[in-house]
Amino acid sequence: MKKILAASLALLASLSFSAFALEDAIANNEKVEKVEAVEKIANTKGTKLYVVGDSTLSAFNDPYFYPRYGYGTKLQDYLLPKKVEVINLAMSGRSSKSFLTEKNYTALKNSIKKGDYLIIGFGHNDEKAEESRYTNPNGSKEEAGSFKNSLYENYIKLALDKKATPILCTPIVRRAPGKAYEGSYVHVTKDLPGFPGGDYAQAIRDLGKETGVLVVDLTKITKERYEAAGDEGTAKFHAQLSHKPASVDNTHLNGYGASVVAYDVIQAVAAGDKKFAKLVNKKAAAPTEELLPFAKNLDYIIPKYSEFIPEEDASGIHQTTAPWYGTVFGDCGGGEKIADPEKYGIEEKGGVVQMWAGSKDGSSSQGKIASASDGIIFYFQKLAADKDFTLTAKMKILNFANNNQVAFGLMARDDVYIDKFDNSINSDYVAAAALKIATGAEYTSSWMRTNTKLNETKNAGQAAPAKDQVVDLSITKKGNVYTVKYGKDTATYEADLTSVDSKNIYVGLFAARNSYVEFSNISLK
């Protein structure tokens, strides 16, 4: 480790990189704490640069191969530490609407003062077709419920009233390998039932002109950079979940990418604000690709599975009848939630199995299905990896929340973990299940995850999931070919589910996020 640090110091010195940026440059020699539940900010003298926004600005504490870094974590690297202090209040998953319920927002209101600056970086989650996060990109700043109104009333006016300076940032693009940078990749969304689409970046640009607030157009800046860099070049800016190159996270930046975007932000603000320009550290050089190796997680270990032995390792929490076993694992909301029967549960009654993730009444959300990670309750059997099978069941939907990370159905996967909270679990699997339910009739009725990518099959005309709806499900494996059925929809996937556990696969029923379902006629042959 001493040799690594010495080499790091030498390289950073040769780059004329600021000394106080050393910890950030060597990404995994520090613990990156999440910024959340900030109740009070020290009332110290001097200018503060407050940062609010979503995961593209926030801090993380990641086990990834290339950990996630929001660009808000790198802004201080290009500023004079004795003249300005960055207070990063950004939080992953928040929109300009949902952030208002956080203690971080209260801390901002209570602390921002005359002479301070406020960077406002929302958009990624305002697009989500979810009541708790969505804002309309089309309305005026006076129209309640619009994106402009949310930004103006809750952030711009707050700063101006305190005689601070607001700065609007349009969202960075989503990486679009093999595709054009248009549509949702540049935050132009389509209409969905109850959620009108539109151009979120343009709404910010227009709001800046209407209010005289400086806009840093990161959508335009990153679009041009990404188009010039190509697929291979853009991957260097992004987080990567595992050692497999295909596991690149197309939304979140790594330490190097965050430094690049932060530098762009500082330069753009300095060009538009003469007072801010005096806070910039002119000696801090622009980030170069030589910093990329230091963005890696030096503690990352290639997963090696410890074989699950049912007789020894069965859950002591979610007890079931052999040969079926129960477990909760993955990004399930926290270790303390696993044993809480209000959050997760399995009940067997005469061949019928009821499962829930989150409360039965839909008042709580636990776990999720996403490309980067999942958190599920799983009722399963272990099979030899070379064994063919057919799993069938009839599912009745008892309750669920209208959320795109909610899912329920059948699953065959590469690995299983017993009652383990770990948000880095992102192994391969096949699912005959409903996902992206908030999209209505365009929901996903089956999918395969490979290298953290969801290969989705959209519903082909069935009614959207609804309470008390009954659906027939099946997964059939022949070699590495999986035929899955969700009601009338059928899809075929080719998958080798042996990259983590080479000897076994795990097959069963699952629920995630905020769902309560009942399975009957369960048969595994």
C-alpha positions in Angstrom: 0.0 0.0 0.0 2.9 2.4 0.8 4.3 1.8 -2.7 0.9 2.5 -4.2 0.5 5.8 -2.3 4.0 6.8 -3.2 3.3 6.3 -6.9 0.1 8.1 -6.5 1.8 11.1 -5.0 4.4 11.2 -7.7 1.9 11.1 -10.5 -0.3 13.7 -8.9 2.6 16.0 -8.4 3.6 15.6 -12.1 0.0 16.6 -13.0 0.3 19.8 -10.8 -2.9 18.6 -9.2 -3.9 20.4 -6.0 -2.6 18.7 -2.8 -5.9 18.9 -1.0 -7.4 16.7 -3.8 -5.2 13.8 -3.1 -7.8 11.8 -1.1 -10.3 12.1 -3.9 -7.8 11.1 -6.6 -7.1 7.8 -4.8 -10.7 6.7 -4.8 -10.7 3.8 -2.5 -8.2 4.9 0.1 -11.0 6.9 1.6 -14.5 6.0 2.8 -17.0 8.0 0.8 -19.9 8.6 3.1 -23.4 9.2 1.8 -24.7 12.7 2.4 -28.0 12.2 4.2 -29.9 13.4 7.3 -27.8 16.6 7.6 -29.7 18.4 10.4 -27.3 21.2 11.1 -24.4 23.0 9.2 -21.7 24.8 11.1 -22.1 28.6 11.1 -18.6 29.3 10.0 -17.3 32.5 8.4 -16.7 32.7 4.7 -18.5 31.7 1.5 -20.2 28.4 1.2 -21.1 26.7 -2.1 -24.2 24.5 -1.4 -25.0 21.7 -3.7 -28.4 20.1 -4.1 -29.5 17.4 -6.6 -29.6 13.7 -7.3 -27.1 10.8 -7.5 -25.2 12.5 -10.4 -24.0 15.0 -7.8 -24.2 13.1 -4.5 -21.6 11.1 -2.5 -21.6 7.3 -2.3 -20.0 4.5 -0.3 -19.6 1.9 -3.0 -18.2 -1.6 -3.3 -18.1 -1.2 -7.1 -15.0 -2.0 -9.2 -15.2 1.7 -10.3 -17.2 3.3 -7.5 -19.8 6.0 -8.2 -19.0 9.6 -7.6 -21.3 12.5 -8.0 -19.7 15.6 -9.5 -20.6 17.5 -6.3 -17.9 15.6 -4.5 -15.2 17.0 -6.7 -16.1 20.7 -6.8 -13.9 21.6 -3.9 -10.8 20.3 -5.8 -11.0 23.4 -8.1 -11.8 26.0 -5.5 -9.6 27.8 -2.9 -10.3 26.0 0.4 -9.6 29.1 2.5 -12.1 31.1 0.6 -15.0 28.8 -0.1 -16.4 25.6 1.4 -18.5 23.1 -0.5 -21.5 21.7 1.3 -22.8 18.8 -0.7 -26.4 18.0 0.3 -27.3 16.1 -2.9 -29.0 12.7 -2.3 -29.3 9.7 -4.6 -32.7 9.0 -6.0 -34.2 12.4 -5.2 -36.1 14.8 -7.5 -36.6 18.5 -7.0 -39.9 17.5 -5.4 -39.0 14.5 -3.2 -35.9 16.4 -1.9 -38.2 18.8 -0.1 -39.1 16.2 2.5 -35.5 15.6 3.5 -33.6 17.0 6.5 -31.0 18.1 4.1 -33.4 20.6 2.6 -34.3 21.9 6.0 -30.6 22.3 6.8 -30.2 24.2 3.5 -33.0 26.6 4.4 -31.7 27.2 7.9 -28.1 27.8 6.8 -27.7 29.5 3.4 -26.8 33.1 3.8 -25.8 36.3 2.0 -22.9 35.8 -0.3 -23.3 32.0 -0.6 -23.9 30.1 -3.8 -26.4 27.3 -4.5 -25.8 24.8 -7.3 -29.2 23.2 -8.3 -28.8 19.9 -10.2 -32.1 18.0 -10.6 -33.7 16.3 -13.6 -32.9 12.6 -13.6 -35.6 11.7 -11.1 -38.1 14.4 -11.9 -38.6 12.4 -15.1 -39.7 9.3 -13.2 -43.4 8.2 -13.6 -43.9 8.2 -9.9 -46.2 10.5 -8.0 -43.7 11.1 -5.2 -40.9 12.3 -7.6 -42.4 13.4 -10.9 -42.6 17.0 -12.0 -44.1 18.2 -15.4 -41.4 19.5 -17.8 -44.0 21.6 -19.7 -45.5 24.0 -17.3 -44.5 27.6 -16.4 -42.7 28.6 -13.3 -46.1 29.8 -11.9 -47.8 26.5 -12.5 -47.9 24.2 -9.5 -46.6 20.7 -10.3 -44.3 21.8 -13.1 -40.5 21.3 -13.1 -39.9 25.0 -13.5 -42.2 25.8 -10.5 -40.4 23.3 -8.3 -37.0 24.7 -9.1 -38.1 28.3 -8.9 -40.3 28.3 -5.8 -38.2 25.9 -3.7 -34.6 26.7 -4.7 -34.1 29.8 -6.7 -36.4 32.0 -4.5 -34.8 30.5 -1.4 -31.4 31.6 -2.5 -32.4 35.0 -3.7 -34.4 35.7 -0.6 -31.3 35.0 1.5 -29.2 37.1 -0.9 -27.3 34.1 -2.1 -26.6 33.3 -5.8 -28.5 30.3 -7.4 -26.9 28.4 -10.3 -28.9 26.0 -12.4 -27.2 22.9 -13.9 -28.9 20.9 -16.6 -28.5 17.1 -16.0 -25.6 15.2 -17.5 -26.5 12.9 -20.3 -27.0 9.2 -19.8 -24.4 7.1 -21.6 -25.8 5.7 -24.8 -23.6 2.9 -26.2 -24.4 2.1 -29.8 -27.2 4.7 -29.9 -27.7 8.3 -30.7 -27.7 10.9 -27.9 -31.4 11.8 -28.2 -34.6 11.1 -26.3 -34.3 9.9 -22.8 -30.5 9.9 -23.0 -30.6 13.7 -23.1 -33.7 14.0 -20.8 -36.4 14.3 -23.4 -39.2 11.9 -22.3 -42.3 10.5 -23.8 -45.8 10.8 -22.5 -47.0 8.1 -20.1 -50.4 7.7 -18.6 -50.8 10.5 -16.1 -47.2 11.7 -16.6 -46.7 14.0 -19.6 -43.3 13.9 -21.2 -41.1 16.8 -22.4 -37.6 18.3 -22.5 -36.2 18.7 -18.9 -32.9 20.3 -19.9 -34.7 22.8 -22.1 -37.0 23.7 -19.2 -33.9 24.6 -17.1 -32.4 26.6 -20.0 -35.7 28.6 -20.4 -36.1 29.1 -16.6 -32.6 30.6 -16.5 -33.5 33.1 -19.2 -36.8 34.0 -17.5 -35.2 34.6 -14.1 -31.7 35.8 -15.0 -30.1 32.9 -13.2 -26.9 31.5 -14.6 -27.3 28.1 -16.3 -24.5 25.6 -16.7 -25.6 23.4 -19.7 -24.1 20.1 -18.7 -26.5 18.3 -21.0 -25.0 20.1 -24.0 -21.4 19.8 -22.6 -21.5 16.1 -21.9 -23.5 15.3 -25.1 -20.7 16.9 -27.2 -18.0 15.2 -25.2 -19.6 11.8 -25.4 -20.3 12.0 -29.1 -16.7 12.8 -29.7 -15.3 10.1 -27.3 -17.4 7.2 -28.7 -18.5 4.1 -26.7 -15.1 3.1 -25.5 -14.1 6.6 -24.5 -17.2 7.4 -22.6 -16.9 4.2 -20.5 -13.9 5.7 -18.9 -16.0 8.4 -17.3 -18.5 6.0 -15.7 -18.8 3.7 -12.7 -18.5 0.0 -13.2 -20.2 -2.5 -10.9 -17.9 -5.5 -11.4 -14.6 -6.5 -13.0 -16.6 -7.3 -16.2 -16.4 -4.4 -18.7 -20.0 -5.0 -19.7 -21.1 -3.9 -16.2 -20.6 -0.2 -16.8 -23.2 2.0 -15.1 -24.5 4.2 -17.9 -25.9 6.8 -15.5 -23.4 7.4 -12.8 -19.8 8.8 -13.0 -16.7 7.4 -11.5 -14.1 9.5 -9.7 -12.4 10.5 -12.9 -15.6 11.3 -14.7 -16.9 13.3 -11.7 -13.7 15.3 -11.7 -14.1 16.1 -15.4 -17.7 17.3 -15.0 -16.9 19.3 -11.8 -14.1 21.1 -13.6 -16.6 22.0 -16.4 -19.0 23.4 -13.8 -16.4 25.5 -12.0 -15.1 26.9 -15.3 -18.5 27.8 -16.5 -19.6 29.5 -13.3 -16.4 31.4 -13.1 -16.9 32.6 -16.7 -20.4 33.9 -15.8 -19.8 35.3 -12.3 -16.7 37.6 -11.7 -17.0 37.2 -7.9 -17.1 33.5 -8.1 -14.0 33.5 -10.4 -12.0 34.9 -7.4 -12.8 31.7 -5.5 -11.3 29.4 -8.2 -8.0 27.7 -7.6 -6.1 28.6 -10.7 -3.3 26.1 -9.8 -5.7 23.1 -10.0 -5.1 21.6 -13.4 -7.8 20.1 -15.6 -8.3 16.4 -14.9 -6.6 14.1 -17.3 -7.0 10.4 -18.0 -3.9 9.6 -15.9 -6.2 9.8 -12.9 -8.4 7.0 -14.2 -6.5 4.1 -12.6 -6.9 5.8 -9.2 -10.7 5.8 -9.6 -10.6 2.0 -9.1 -11.6 0.3 -5.9 -8.4 -1.1 -4.6 -10.3 -3.4 -2.2 -12.5 -5.0 -4.9 -12.5 -8.8 -4.8 -13.8 -10.9 -7.7 -16.8 -12.7 -6.3 -16.3 -16.4 -5.5 -19.4 -18.1 -4.3 -19.5 -20.2 -1.1 -21.9 -23.0 -1.8 -25.3 -22.9 -0.1 -26.0 -26.1 1.8 -29.7 -26.2 2.7 -29.4 -28.3 5.8 -26.8 -26.0 7.3 -27.6 -22.6 5.9 -31.4 -22.4 5.8 -32.8 -19.1 7.0 -33.6 -18.8 10.7 -36.0 -15.9 9.9 -38.0 -17.0 6.9 -38.7 -20.6 7.7 -40.3 -22.8 5.1 -41.0 -26.5 4.3 -38.2 -28.3 2.6 -37.3 -28.6 -0.3 -38.3 -25.0 -0.5 -36.3 -22.3 1.3 -36.8 -18.7 2.0 -34.5 -15.7 2.2 -34.2 -11.9 1.8 -31.1 -10.5 0.2 -29.5 -7.8 -1.8 -30.4 -4.1 -1.7 -33.3 -4.8 0.7 -33.4 -1.6 2.6 -31.0 -2.5 5.4 -30.1 -5.5 7.6 -32.6 -4.6 10.3 -35.5 -4.9 7.8 -34.8 -8.5 6.9 -36.3 -9.9 10.1 -39.1 -7.4 10.4 -42.4 -9.2 9.5 -44.0 -5.9 8.6 -41.4 -5.5 5.8 -40.8 -9.0 4.5 -42.6 -12.3 4.9 -43.5 -15.8 3.5 -46.5 -17.7 4.6 -47.2 -21.3 3.5 -50.9 -22.5 3.8 -51.9 -25.8 2.2 -49.8 -25.5 -0.9 -50.5 -21.7 -1.3 -47.6 -19.3 -0.6 -48.1 -15.6 0.2 -45.1 -13.3 0.0 -44.6 -9.6 0.6 -41.9 -7.0 0.3 -42.8 -3.8 2.1 -46.0 -3.9 4.1 -49.0 -5.8 3.0 -51.1 -2.6 2.9 -48.6 -0.9 0.5 -47.5 1.8 3.0 -43.8 0.8 2.9 -41.2 0.1 0.1 -38.5 -2.4 0.6 -36.1 -3.9 -1.9 -36.2 -3.3 -5.7 -35.4 -4.6 -9.1 -32.9 -2.6 -11.1 -30.1 -3.2 -13.5 -27.4 -2.3 -11.0 -28.8 -4.2 -8.0 -31.8 -6.0 -6.6 -33.3 -6.6 -3.3 -35.9 -9.4 -3.1 -37.7 -12.0 -0.9 -37.1 -15.3 -2.6 -38.9 -18.7 -2.1 -36.6 -21.2 -3.9 -35.1 -24.6 -4.5 -31.5 -25.4 -5.4 -30.8 -27.4 -8.6 -27.7 -28.7 -10.3 -26.6 -26.2 -13.0 -26.9 -28.8 -15.7 -30.4 -29.9 -14.8 -33.3 -29.0 -17.0 -36.6 -28.1 -15.3 -40.1 -26.5 -15.6 -41.4 -24.2 -12.8 -45.0 -23.2 -13.0 -47.3 -21.3 -10.7 -50.5 -19.3 -10.6 -50.1 -15.8 -9.1 -52.7 -13.6 -7.6 -51.8 -10.0 -7.1 -53.0 -8.9 -3.6 -51.5 -5.4 -3.5 -48.7 -3.4 -4.9 -47.4 0.2 -5.4 -47.4 1.8 -8.8 -43.6 2.0 -9.0 -41.2 1.0 -11.7 -38.9 -1.0 -9.3 -41.8 -3.1 -8.0 -41.7 -6.7 -9.3 -43.2 -10.1 -8.6 -43.2 -13.5 -10.3 -40.8 -16.4 -11.0 -37.0 -16.3 -11.2 -34.0 -18.6 -12.0 -30.7 -17.1 -10.9 -27.0 -17.7 -10.6 -26.7 -17.3 -6.9 -28.5 -17.0 -3.6 -27.6 -15.4 -0.2 -29.3 -16.1 3.1 -30.7 -13.1 4.8 -27.9 -10.8 3.6 -28.1 -7.0 3.0 -25.7 -6.2 0.3 -26.4 -3.6 -2.4 -23.6 -4.9 -4.6 -25.3 -8.1 -5.5 -26.0 -7.9 -9.2 -25.7 -11.4 -10.6 -27.4 -12.9 -13.7 -30.9 -14.3 -13.7 -34.1 -14.8 -15.8 -37.5 -13.7 -14.6 -41.1 -14.4 -15.7 -42.5 -11.4 -13.8 -44.0 -7.9 -14.0 -41.7 -4.9 -13.9 -41.9 -1.2 -14.7 -45.6 -1.3 -13.7 -45.9 2.5 -13.6 -45.7 2.5 -17.4 -49.1 1.0 -17.6 -49.8 -1.3 -20.6 -46.1 -0.9 -21.6 -44.9 -2.8 -18.6 -42.2 -5.5 -18.8 -43.6 -9.0 -18.6 -40.2 -10.9 -18.5 -36.6 -10.1 -18.7 -33.0 -11.4 -18.4 -30.2 -9.7 -16.5 -26.7 -10.2 -17.9 -23.7 -8.2 -16.8 -26.0 -5.7 -15.0 -28.1 -5.1 -18.1 -31.8 -5.9 -18.3 -32.9 -7.4 -21.6 -36.6 -6.7 -21.3 -39.6 -8.1 -23.1 -42.5 -5.7 -23.1 -46.1 -6.7 -22.6 -47.8 -7.7 -25.9 -51.3 -6.6 -25.2 -52.4 -8.0 -21.8 -54.0 -5.7 -19.2 -51.6 -3.9 -16.9 -51.1 -5.6 -13.5 -54.0 -4.8 -11.1 -55.1 -5.8 -7.6 -56.8 -9.3 -7.5 -55.6 -10.1 -11.1 -54.6 -13.7 -11.6 -51.7 -14.6 -13.9 -50.2 -18.0 -15.0 -46.4 -18.1 -14.9 -43.7 -20.5 -16.0 -40.0 -20.9 -16.6 -38.6 -23.8 -18.6 -34.9 -24.5 -18.9 -33.4 -26.7 -21.7 -29.6 -26.4 -21.6 -28.9 -22.7 -21.6 -32.2 -21.8 -23.2 -35.0 -20.4 -21.0 -38.6 -20.1 -22.2 -40.6 -17.9 -19.9 -44.3 -17.2 -19.8 -46.2 -14.4 -18.1 -49.9 -14.8 -18.8 -50.2 -14.8 -22.6 -46.7 -13.4 -23.2 -43.8 -15.8 -24.1 -40.1 -15.0 -24.4 -37.0 -17.0 -24.9 -33.5 -16.1 -23.5 -30.2 -17.8 -23.8 -28.3 -17.5 -20.5 -25.4 -19.2 -18.8 -26.2 -18.8 -15.1 -22.9 -20.1 -13.8 -20.5 -17.2 -13.5 -20.8 -16.9 -9.7 -21.9 -20.4 -8.6 -20.6 -22.8 -11.3 -22.3 -25.8 -9.9 -25.9 -24.7 -9.1 -28.8 -22.5 -10.0 -31.6 -21.3 -7.8 -35.2 -21.4 -8.9 -38.3 -20.0 -7.3 -40.8 -17.2 -6.5 -40.0 -13.7 -5.6 -41.4 -10.2 -4.7 -39.6 -6.9 -4.5 -40.1 -3.2 -3.5 -43.8 -2.8 -2.5 -45.8 -5.9 -3.4 -48.0 -8.5 -1.8 -48.7 -11.7 -3.9 -50.1 -15.2 -3.6 -48.8 -18.2 -5.5 -50.8 -21.5 -5.9 -50.5 -24.6 -8.1 -46.7 -24.4 -7.6 -44.9 -27.2 -9.5 -41.2 -27.7 -10.1 -40.4 -30.7 -12.4 
